[in-house]
Amino acid sequence: MRGTCALLWSGALLLSLLSGCSGGGADRTPEEWTELYQQAITAHGGEMVEYNPVISAFDPEDGRASLALESLGLEEEDVEAMGVSASVMNTQAYAIAAVLPVQGRESAVQEALQGYIERQQSSFEFYLPDQYQVAQDARLDTLEDGTVLLVMCSDADQVFQNIRGELESA
C-alpha cells in the first residue's frame, strides 16, 4: 500500500517546504514562509493547483503531508513547515517544491529533490514520452535566501522565474 500511495503521488507533485533556520529565513516565521510559498505556488503553479489545493501543514490526521514527504524522499526533520499540491494520478510529471531546509539538512533536501526528479524521469521514460520530457526539463536551484526551488511542469523555466521573482520580491 505504501508503495502504491507513493506512486500515485509521484506522478504530479507540488511541494512547498520550509524552515526558518538558514539563509534569509531568520527574518520570517515558518508560518510566514509557508504562506509566502503557498501564495507563490498557487499564483504560478497553473491549473494543477486548481485540482490539487495546497496542503500547508503537518496534520497527523490528514496524512497527505507525510505521504508527500515520503514521495519526495524527505523526512519531517528536514523541514519545519510545508505546503503541497499533488495529483493522485501518475499521468503527469508535475512538481513544484520550495524548500528552506532545516539548518544542516540542506544537502539532504537537495539530494532528495534530485532523486525525485530522477525517479520521475525513470518512471516516464518508456511510459509517456511527453511527460518524460517535462521531467527532463525540471529546474532545481538554490535561491539567495536558501530556498531550494524545484519546478517540474510544462513551461518550467517561466514558472520557475515567476515563483523565484515572487519569493525574492517579498
N, C-alpha and C positions, 0 to 999 in steps of 0.2 A: 504494500500500500504506500509506503514511504517513497519508494522509487517512482511509482505511478504519479503520486502527487507532485513530486519534484519535476517529472517530465511534463506534466500538464502546465506547470508554472513556467518552465524554462522556455516555452515557445515564445512568449511575449511578456517581458517583464519590465516594469517601470519602477525604478527604485530611487529613493532619496534617503540617504542615511547621514547622520551627523553626530559629531561630538564637539563640544566647545573647548577641548583641551589643547589644541595645537593651532599654529598659524594665526589667522585672523579671527578664529572662533572665540578668543578670550573676551571680546567685547560684546558677544551675544550669548544669550542663554540657549540651551538645547531646544527649548520650545520656540524661541525666536528663529533659530536656524531652520527648524522643522517647518515653520510657517513660510519662511522665505523659499526653501526648497519646494514645498508643496505649491506655492504660487507660481514659481518659475516653471515647474514641470507641467502644471495644469495649463498655463498660458501658452506653452510652446510644444507640448507633447503630442499635439494633433488629436485625431479622432479616437485613438485608442484610450485616451484618458476619459472620454465620454462614456465608453463602455466599461471601463475599469477604474472607478474613482480611487483616488489616492488614499492609501492606508497610512496613517501617520503616528501610530503608537505601538508599543509592545503590549498588546492587550492579550493576556493569557487566555481569556475566554473566547477570543476571536480566532487565534491560531494562524491567521493569514500572514502576520508579520514573521513569525517563526518559520513558516514554510518558505516565504520569500528569502529570508536569510539563508536557509538551508540550500535553496536553489542556486544562490549566488556563491555558495561555499563560505559564507561568513558566519561568525558566532556573535551572540549578543554582546559579548565582552569587547567586540571590535567597535561598537557604536553606543552612543547614549540615547539617541532618538532617531526616528526614521519616518519616511513616507514612501509608500509603494503603490503603484498601479500595475496590475498584471493581468494578462489574458490567461484563461484557463485552457486554451486550446493551443496545441503545438503546431500551428499552421503559419505562424509569422515569427520572424526574428525581430523582436521589438523590445528594447530595453533602454531605460534611461536611469542612470544612477548618479546621484550627487552625494559624495561621502566625505565628511570631515572626520577622519579616523581618531579614535582614542589615542592619546599620546603613546608612542611606542608600537602602535599597531598599523602604521602607515604601509609598511611593506606587505603585511598580511592582507590588508584590504586591496592593495594594488594587485597582488598575485591572485587573490580570489576573483576579482573582476576580470582579469586577463584570462583566468581559467574558464570563467563563464563564457566569455567570447569564444574561446577555443571549443568549448562543448557545443555551443550553438553552431559554429561553423561545421563541426563534425556531424552534428545532427542533421543539418540541411544539405550537406554536400551532394548526396545522391537522392535526396528526398524531394526538395523543392529548390531548383537552381536559382530562382529569383530571390528567395529568402537567404540562400547561401551567400549571394552577392551582398545583401543587406548586412549579414554578419561579417563578411569580409571588409566592408566599408565602415565598420564600427570605429568610433573615436574614443580613446581613453587617454586622459591627460590630467595633470595636477595643476590647479589654479594657484595664483599667488597667495590666496588665503588658506591654502592647504586642502581645499576641497578636491577630491578625486572625482572627476566627471566622466561618466561613460554614457555615450549616446550610440544606440544601435537601432536605426529605423530608416525608412526612406528619407532621403534628403538630410542625412545625418550631419553633414557639415553645417548646413543652415540652422538646424535645430540646436546643434552644439554651440554655435556662435550666439544664437538668441538666448539660450539659457545662461551661458557664460556672461554675456553682456548684462543680463538682468541681475545675476548674482554679484557681479563686480560693481554695479552701479548702486546697489542697495546700501 
